[in-house]
């Protein structure tokens, strides 16, 4: 441990000696804050929610992590210091752990720099502190996986540019992969696999204030797996393995395959552990055990389409709470519930043709008071049958209605 900490201090000192180091760490939270406030329209929404800020922050970390880790091993080899480092009395595990710890601490510092955002915006609304704590916990866990993936890319690359691009593409793909279920209707088994692999899908519950043991463990397992791969790559260079096709190389490939199998089995077992903490006010995102069991054992996908008007979502807290509960249901279903959120203002006739009720809402635009037609309703489809909840503005009885619709008899 002492050697690991010494190497981590060396890496941190090297970064802090870089004149623009502080600006690099501040770039991610500054970009996230600017996007959230001015592009995403926080003030126009008039809602006490930082979900959009943390969603952009995970993407910003997906760019920052490769920038911080690309030099871990690629730069050592370019400068010719890798051989010196490998000849020192450090074990491979200590070398990999030291560099990883330094990268994660820098990412954690970048996350901490964003703390003034929720603190300063607190004056504009009654934010749920439990949700914010969970969202920060999710970002720190995401940083674990990002730092490990970035280091592995650096260990396998000959240049910083190659390491940066490889880890950037990998992180963006893993972060955005979960959205494939919302864009394309995949078979139930494939949809469950996509959600299981996606880092973004495992980060989603944190944005609702829910900390699940399976999701937290997934980030730790991903980090451990890529650190193991990094150690194998570094050890291979240290031993100067023989030519391709040798018994040693074959043994290494077999070990990699077995480790992948162990990782998958461990992750699957961990995902079955039903430990969770709902930090949101009033435990708003805790489904009953009956509902969770029901949606996770559906034989066919339950398609849920939430039609809501953008103008209503910008001015009323109900649509966000409804969507959050639907996301919780989708997450609990392991790919068996397919959620789609549609802005009814783009095609109000289509929403009303399905049975979604229009409502009038007073709005003020350019100092003029106007009446707007808004929608907030849900269409449930299972097999060849459908059911419509024409007007939904709260979550008081929504779980009960969704549980009824999740069984074949309730929609047939």
N, C-alpha and C positions, 0 to 999 in steps of 0.2 A: 504494500500500500504506500509506503514512504517513497519508493522509487516512482510509482505511478503519479503521486502528487508532485514530485520534483519535475517530472517530464511535463505535467500539465502546467506548472508554473513557467517552465521554459517556453511552452507554446503561447501562453497568455502574454508573457513579456515580449515575445517576438511580434505579436499582433499589436500590442499597445505601443510599441516603438514605431509602428507605422503611423505617419502623421495624420492620415485621414481615417484612422481606425474608428474613432468615435462617430464620425459621419456615416461610416458604413453601417454601424449598428443602429444608428438613428434612422437610416433611410427606410427600413421596412415599416416601423410604426408611423413615421411621417407620411409615407405614401398611403398607408391604410387609413389614417385619420383624414387626410385630404380627400380621398375617394369617398369615404363614408359621409363626410360632412357636406361636400360640394357636388359630387357626382351622384351619389345614392340619395341625396336629399334628406338628411336627417331632420332638419328643422321644418321642412315642408310636410314631412310625415306626421309630426306632432305625436310621436309615440316614444315612450320611455323604454326603448329596447336597443341594445348594442349588438344584436345578432349580425347585422350587416358588417359591422366593424371587424368582428372576430372572423367572419367568413373570408373577408379580404386579407386579414392578418395571416391566415394559414397559407394562402397563396403567396403572400410576401415572404413568409418563412421558407417556402419551397424554392424561392430564388436566392434568399440570403444564405441558406445552409450550403448549397453548392459553392457559393462565393467564399465561404469561410473554410470549407473542408478541401477545396481543390488543391491546395498547396500541401496538405498533410504529408503525402508521400511523393506525389509527382514533383513538387518543388525540391524535396530532399534529393531526389535522383538527378534533377537538372543541375543542382549546385554541387553535386558530387559528395554530399554529406550523408547520404543514405548508408553507404558502406561503413562510415565512421560510427553512425548511430547503431547499426546492427552489430558492430564489433564491441560495443560497450556492454557492461555486465547487467543488461536488462533482459528479462524474458520477453518473448513475443507478446504474451498477454499483457505485460506491463507497458510495452510500447504502444500497443493498440488502445488500451484503456486510458493511458495518459493523454493521447491525442484526442480521443473521443471525449473525455471529460472536459478538456479545454474548449473544444468546439461547442459542446452542449452549454457550458457556462456562458459563452459568448452569445449564443442564441437566447439563453434565459435572460441575459442582460438586455438584449434587444426587446424582449417581451416586457421586461420591467420598465423600460423607457416609455412604454405606452400607458403606464398607469395614470398619468395626468389626464388622459382622455376621459375615462369614466369618472374620475374625481371632479373634473371641471364641468362635465355635462350633468352632474348630479343636481345642479341648481335648476335645470330645465325640466325635471320630471322625477317621478318616484320610481327609480330603478330597483329591480329585484336584486339585492346584493348576493343572494345565494346563487342565482344564475350567473352573475359575473364571476364569482369565485370558481364555479364549475368551468366556465369558459376559459379562464386563465389556466386552470389545471389541465384542460384539454390541450391548450397550446404548448404547455411545457412537456406533456407526454408526446405530442406530435414532434416536438423538437428532438426528443430522444431518437425516434425513428429516422428523422431527417439527417441528423448528425451521423448516425451509423451508416446509412445508405450513401451519404456523401463521402465518408472515409473509404468505404469499399470501392467506390468509383475511382478515387484517387490512388488506392493501392493497386488497381488493375490498369491504370492509364499511364502513358509515358509522358503526357504533357498536362499542364493545368487546364488548358482549353478543352481537351478531350474529357478530362475528369468533370469539369463544370457542366458541359453539355450532357454527358451521360447521366449524371445525378439529377440535373434539372429536368430532363425529359422523364426520368423514372419517377421523380417526386410529383410532377404535374400529372402524369398519367395515373399514378396511384391515388392522388388526391381527388381528381375529377372523375375517376372511373365509376364511382357510385351513381353519378348522374345519368349513366347509360340506361339505368332502369326507368328513368323518367322520360327519356327521349325515345327509347325503342322498347317495344313489348317483347321481352325475352321469355323463353321457357322458364318455368318455376325453378328448376334445378340450377339453370345457368344464372338466373337472377339472384338466387341465394349465394352462389359462388362469387359473383361480382360484388355483392354487398360485403361478403366476408373478406375479400381481398382488399377492397378499397380503404385507404386511410381516411378519406373524406367521410365515408359511411360510418366509420367508428368514431369520428369526431362529431358527427351530427348530434348524438344525445347530449353531449356537453353543452351545446348551444341552447338546449332547453333546460339546463340546470340539473341534468341527470348524470350521475357518475356510476357507470356500470363496471363491475369487476372484469367482465369479459372484454370490454372495450379498452380499459386501462391496461389490462394484461396483454392485449394484442400489440399495443405500441411497444411495450417492454420486450415482448417476444420477437418482434420485427427487429428491434435494436440489437438484441442478443444474437439473432441469426446472422445479421450482416456484420456484426463484430467478429463472429466466428469465421465468416468467410474472409474478412480482412486479415485476421490472424493467419489463416491458411495461406493467403497470398504472400504475406510478409515472410512467413516461415519458409515458403517455397523459395523465395529469393535468398533467404539466409542460408539455406542448405545448398543452393545452386543445383536444383534438381537435374537429373539426367535428361536425355533427349526424349522427345515425344514417343509415347508407346511403350516406355519402360514399365517394369512391374510397379515401381514407385508411383508413377503417374497414374497407372490403373487403380492402385490402392487409393490414391487421392480422390479419383472420380467416384469410386465406390463409397468412400467416406462422405463425400458431398451429397450423394444420393440418399444415403442413410440419414444424414443430418436433416435433409429436407423432409424426409418422411417423419422423423421424430418431431421436427418443428410443427408440421401440419397436424400430427396427432395431438401434440400438446395444446396447440391453439384451439383445436376442436373441443378437447376436453374442458379447457378453461372457459370457452364460450358457453358451456352448459351450466356453469356455476351461477346460481340465481342470486348473487349478491349485488345490490344496487343501493344508491343513496339519491333520493330526490331532494335537491337543495332549493328547489323553487318554492316560492311562497305558497303555503297551503298544500304542498305536494301536488301541484296541479297536473303533473305528468306521470302519475302513478296509475297504471291500469290495474284492474282487479285480476287476480290469478285466473279466474274463469275466462275473461276476455283474452288474456295472453295465450292461454292454452288453446282456446278456440281458433284464433287466427293463425297459430303456428302449426295447426294440424289440418288446414284446409286441403282438400284434394285437388282443387283447381284454383287459379288465381282469382281473387276478388278485386275487381277494378273499381277504384274510387276516384271520381272526378269532382273536384271542388271548383265550382264556378263562383268567382268573386270579382267585384268591380275594383279596379285600382284606386279610384277616388274614395271608395268606402274604406279600403284597407289603409289609405293614407290618413284617414280622419277618425277611425273607430278602432278600438283595441280588439274587438271581437274576431275579425278575420285572421289576425295573427295567432290568437289563442286557438282558434279552430284548426288552422293549418298545423300548429305545433302538436296538437293532440293527434291529428291524422298522421303526422310524421312519427310520433311515438308508436302508433298502431302499426305503421309500415315497418318500423324497425323491429318490433316484437314479432312480426309475422315471418321473419327470415325469408323474405322474397315472395311470400304468398299474397301479400296485399300490394297492389300497384297503384300508387297515388299519382295523380296528375292535377296540377293547379292551373286553371285557365282564367285569363282576364276576360270577363264577360263584356267589358266595354268595347272590345274589338269586334265582337259578334253577338250583340244582345238578342237578336232574333233566334240564333241557334240555342242560346240558354233558355229562352222562354218556350221554344218548341219542345224542349225536354221536360218542361214543367217547373222550371225555376221561376219563382215569383218576382216580378219587378217591384221596387219600392222607390218612393220619392225621398230625396234628401236635399236639404238646403245647403248650398255652398256659396262662398264668396270669392269671386274672381274679378280682379281689377276694380275693387271697391263696389262691385255690383252683386247683389244677392240673386241667386238663381236656383232653380230646382233641377236636380240631376236624377236620372233614373239609375238605380244601383241594384245589384244582385248579390246574394250570398246563399247558395244552396248546394246540395250534394247529390250526385247521381251514383248509385251503387249498382254494379253489374256483376252477376255471378252466373256462369254458364250462359244460358239463353234468356235469363230473366233479369229484370231490373227493378229498382226501387228508387224513388226520388224523395229527398228531404227538401221541400221547396223553399223554405226560409229558415236559415240557421244563423243566429247572431250571437250565440253563447255556447258554452260547453257543458251546461248544467246537466242535460239529459243525453248529450251526444254519444257518450260511451255506450249507454244502454241501446240506443238506436243502431249503432255500428255493430254491437254484439249480436243483435237480432239478425241483422243483414249478413252476418258472417257465416250463418248456417244455411245449408241448402234449402231447408224447409221454409225459411223466412222470406226468401226471394222467389221461390218457385210458384 
